[in-house]
Amino acid sequence: MSTWYDSLIKPPLTPPKQVFGPVWAVLYILIFTSLILYFLTPAKPQFTLTTIVLIVHFTAGFSWTSLFFGRKQILPALADIVLMDITLIAIILLFLPVNPLSAWLLLPYLLWSLLATYLNLGFWRLNRKSPPRSA
């Protein structure tokens, strides 16, 4: 069965759909481990700011899926994922002085997020003039 995503013109470096599940499984383990290490570290000098940035980041992450796949709004999804990238970089920088390992564990997530941003931009550029048929 063909889906809306299948009908999109895909940018170079788009991974096969079968790659997303295993990659996200590993990333969720790294993210979860990073969060545990951060929250178990006794001294957290900018805890309130870090918590706010985490909430903004994960809210943007949940809304990206809805924007891109649910509403099929590629450009708003692109703005959302850029916000995710910015807040993820901020999280890494906020985690680094508190627990360096918790920050380093987020680097694969950042790389994947930057790849996703590139792909989102590519989907928008390649599909904005002739939107794919709805499936």
C-alpha positions in Angstrom: 0.0 0.0 0.0 1.4 3.4 -1.1 1.4 6.2 1.5 1.8 10.0 1.2 5.4 9.6 2.3 6.0 7.0 -0.4 4.8 9.5 -3.0 7.2 12.2 -2.1 10.2 13.0 -4.1 13.1 12.1 -1.8 16.3 14.0 -1.3 19.7 12.2 -1.6 20.8 10.3 1.5 17.2 9.4 2.4 17.6 6.1 4.3 15.3 3.2 3.5 12.2 3.1 5.8 13.5 -0.1 7.4 16.4 1.9 9.0 14.3 4.3 11.0 13.1 1.7 13.6 16.5 0.3 14.6 18.1 3.8 14.6 15.4 5.2 16.8 15.6 2.2 19.2 19.3 2.9 19.8 18.7 6.7 20.0 16.0 6.2 22.6 18.3 4.1 24.7 21.0 6.8 24.5 18.6 9.7 25.2 17.1 7.8 28.2 20.5 7.0 29.6 21.7 10.6 29.1 18.6 11.9 30.9 19.1 9.5 33.8 22.8 10.4 34.2 21.9 14.1 34.1 19.1 13.9 36.7 21.1 11.6 39.0 23.9 14.1 39.1 23.6 16.0 42.4 24.7 19.5 41.4 22.7 21.0 38.5 23.4 24.8 38.5 21.0 25.7 35.7 18.3 23.1 36.4 15.3 25.3 35.8 16.6 26.5 32.4 17.6 23.0 31.4 14.2 21.7 32.3 12.4 24.4 30.2 14.7 23.7 27.2 14.0 19.9 27.6 10.3 20.5 27.7 10.4 22.7 24.6 12.6 20.2 22.8 10.5 17.1 23.5 7.3 19.1 22.7 8.7 20.1 19.3 9.8 16.5 18.8 6.3 15.2 19.3 4.7 17.9 17.2 7.1 17.3 14.3 5.6 13.9 13.6 2.1 15.3 13.6 3.1 18.2 11.4 5.1 16.1 8.8 3.2 12.8 8.7 -0.2 13.7 10.1 -0.9 17.1 8.6 1.5 16.7 5.7 2.8 20.3 6.4 6.4 20.0 5.3 7.4 23.7 5.8 6.0 24.1 9.3 7.6 20.7 10.2 10.9 22.2 8.9 10.6 25.2 11.3 9.8 22.7 14.1 12.8 20.5 13.5 15.1 23.6 13.4 13.7 24.4 16.8 14.5 20.8 17.9 18.1 21.2 16.6 18.6 24.5 18.4 17.2 23.2 21.7 19.2 19.9 21.4 22.4 21.9 21.0 21.4 23.9 24.1 20.7 20.7 26.0 24.1 19.3 25.2 25.8 22.5 26.3 23.7 22.6 29.5 24.5 18.9 30.2 28.2 19.2 29.5 29.4 20.9 32.7 27.0 18.9 34.9 27.7 15.4 33.5 29.9 15.3 30.4 28.9 11.7 29.6 25.2 12.7 29.5 26.1 15.4 26.9 28.3 13.0 24.8 25.5 10.4 24.7 23.3 12.9 22.9 25.7 13.5 20.0 24.4 10.6 17.8 20.9 12.0 18.4 22.1 15.4 17.2 23.7 13.9 14.1 20.4 12.1 13.3 18.4 15.2 14.0 20.7 17.2 11.6 20.2 14.6 9.0 16.5 14.7 9.5 16.6 18.5 9.1 18.5 18.2 5.8 15.9 15.6 4.7 13.0 17.8 5.8 14.5 20.7 3.8 15.0 18.5 0.8 11.4 17.1 1.0 10.1 20.7 1.1 12.3 21.9 -1.8 11.6 18.9 -4.0 7.8 18.7 -3.4 6.6 22.3 -2.9 5.6 23.0 -6.5 3.8 19.8 -7.2 2.5 18.3 -3.9 2.2 14.5 -4.0 -1.2 12.9 -4.3 -2.8 12.1 -1.0 -2.9 8.4 -0.1 
